[in-house]
Amino acid sequence: MRVLVVDNGGQWTHREYRVLKYLGCDTEIISNTVPLEKINADALVLSGGAPRIISEVEKLGYCKNYIENFNGPIMGICVGHQLMALCFGGSVAAADTPEYGKAEIIVDKEDDLFRGLPKKFTVWESHNDIVKACPNFEILAHSINCPIQAMKHKRRPLYGVQFHPEVENTEYGYEIFENFLKVCKR
């Protein structure tokens, strides 16, 4: 299976690549300016990144086009999650309490990403902005400071997570990626 990591300038983009490689994927990191027609992949992971979604969305290159037109599963992480919400008419705003470091998430709906995982566990956060509303998506998890920590599109295999499953400080991060890969194999 070929899963490409789209680089949005995140500090942990290489970790996403390494986790996918460890899990047996054919993977590479690509720029977010690669035209969709040049992408040969079964699935995409939109990395986190430094751009503020509210004021620097242009730094996310063709990610909006990928979300709207790529014919396969996509997992958006952090800013990728936020852009996914915006693409479908959701809203993103500055968090009342930006999160950096450990936080506990509560799984509201096990669904695909959280299958077999505990109802609560620790994740690693690094964000100023959060998704406030996500039409056409089901909310899968929340935390005290972030009402939409994870979401899934109601009809397409599109998933977003505000936290960083690729870092060692996130419990069950590898399992979340494994669960995403199971979706990709369907």
Secondary structure as UniProt FT lines:
FT   STRAND          2..7
FT   TURN            11..12
FT   HELIX           13..22
FT   TURN            23..24
FT   STRAND          26..31
FT   TURN            32..33
FT   HELIX           36..38
FT   STRAND          43..46
FT   TURN            53..55
FT   HELIX           57..60
FT   TURN            61..62
FT   HELIX           63..69
FT   STRAND          74..77
FT   HELIX           79..87
FT   TURN            88..89
FT   STRAND          91..107
FT   TURN            111..116
FT   STRAND          120..133
FT   TURN            135..136
FT   STRAND          137..142
FT   STRAND          150..153
FT   STRAND          158..161
FT   TURN            165..166
FT   TURN            168..169
FT   TURN            171..172
FT   HELIX           173..184
//
